[in-house]
Amino acid sequence: MPCFGTQEQCDMVKNKTGKRVFVICSVRGADDEYKAKLEGWVKVVESYGHKCHLPHRDTNQEAKGIEICTQNMNAIKDADEVAVFYSSKSLGTHFDMGVAFALGKKINVIENEQYDEGKSFARMLVEWAEM
């Protein structure tokens, strides 16, 4: 099965078993192609014995906003680590990143945006992942 991410990230997935992984990603406005990419990544990770929480699949998207945030917060709290598919346009991504940061979660940045000099969330994710 193909792996998504860097070779180091792929090796980390293959060398661990039984991890609970929360996937931070866009949900609202996500098209079928994007969802299929996420589901493909999750399928690979779960094939190695990990359990993933993929918000568009595992969080009740029909619930009120506060309930969605609470469900995701609890899933992040229960996760061993977090995988990030970053989009600066996604408000939910920023909320979930804040929860994960506050809880001191280890992250793997699977997809990030280009960034220049100066401060940005994209740069901060790289710094956080290196901690």
C-alpha positions in Angstrom: 0.0 0.0 0.0 1.3 3.5 -0.8 2.1 5.8 2.1 1.4 9.5 2.1 3.8 12.0 3.6 7.6 12.0 3.9 9.5 8.7 4.0 10.2 9.4 7.7 6.5 9.7 8.4 5.7 6.5 6.5 8.4 4.6 8.5 7.0 6.0 11.8 3.6 4.7 10.9 4.9 1.3 9.9 7.1 1.0 13.0 4.4 1.6 15.6 1.2 -0.3 16.3 -2.0 0.5 18.2 -1.7 4.3 18.2 -4.8 6.5 18.3 -4.4 9.2 15.7 -6.7 12.3 15.4 -6.6 13.8 11.9 -6.7 17.6 11.8 -8.1 18.6 8.4 -10.7 20.7 6.6 -14.3 19.5 6.8 -16.6 22.2 5.7 -16.2 22.9 2.0 -14.1 19.8 1.5 -14.7 18.3 -1.9 -14.9 14.6 -2.7 -11.3 14.5 -4.0 -9.9 15.9 -0.8 -12.0 13.5 1.3 -10.8 10.6 -0.8 -7.2 11.6 -0.2 -7.8 11.7 3.5 -9.6 8.4 3.5 -6.7 6.9 1.5 -4.2 8.1 4.1 -6.4 6.8 7.0 -6.8 3.4 5.2 -3.0 3.0 5.1 -2.5 4.1 8.7 -5.3 1.8 9.9 -3.8 -1.1 7.9 -0.9 -0.9 10.3 -3.1 -1.4 13.3 -3.7 2.2 14.3 -7.1 3.7 14.9 -7.8 7.1 13.3 -10.4 9.7 14.1 -11.3 11.4 10.8 -13.7 14.2 11.5 -15.8 14.0 8.4 -16.3 10.3 9.0 -16.2 10.1 12.8 -17.5 13.3 14.2 -21.3 14.0 14.0 -21.3 16.8 11.5 -25.1 17.3 12.0 -24.5 18.4 15.6 -24.4 22.0 16.8 -21.1 23.7 16.5 -20.2 23.5 20.2 -21.0 19.8 20.1 -18.7 19.2 17.1 -15.9 21.1 18.9 -16.5 19.1 22.1 -16.5 15.8 20.1 -13.2 16.7 18.4 -11.7 18.0 21.7 -12.5 14.6 23.4 -11.1 12.7 20.4 -7.9 14.8 20.5 -7.6 14.2 24.2 -7.9 10.5 23.7 -5.4 10.5 20.8 -1.8 9.4 21.2 -0.8 11.8 18.4 -2.2 14.1 15.8 -1.8 14.1 12.0 -2.2 17.5 10.3 -3.4 18.3 6.8 -3.1 22.0 7.1 -5.1 24.6 5.3 -5.0 28.3 6.4 -8.6 28.7 5.1 -10.1 26.2 7.6 -11.3 27.7 10.8 -11.9 24.2 12.3 -8.3 23.2 11.6 -7.1 26.2 13.7 -9.5 25.3 16.5 -8.4 21.7 16.5 -4.7 22.7 16.4 -5.2 24.9 19.4 -6.8 22.1 21.4 -3.9 19.7 20.4 -1.3 22.4 21.3 -2.9 23.1 24.7 -3.0 19.3 25.4 0.7 19.0 24.5 0.0 16.5 21.7 2.7 15.2 19.4 2.0 16.1 15.8 3.0 14.8 12.4 2.5 17.4 9.6 1.4 15.4 6.6 0.4 18.3 4.4 1.4 21.9 4.9 1.3 25.2 3.0 4.3 27.0 1.7 5.5 29.8 3.9 8.0 32.7 3.7 10.1 34.5 6.2 8.2 35.6 9.3 5.6 34.1 11.6 2.8 31.9 10.3 0.8 28.9 11.4 2.4 26.8 8.6 5.9 27.6 10.0 4.7 27.1 13.6 3.5 23.6 12.7 7.0 22.6 11.5 8.5 24.0 14.7 6.0 22.2 16.8 6.6 18.9 15.0 10.3 19.2 15.7 9.7 19.6 19.5 
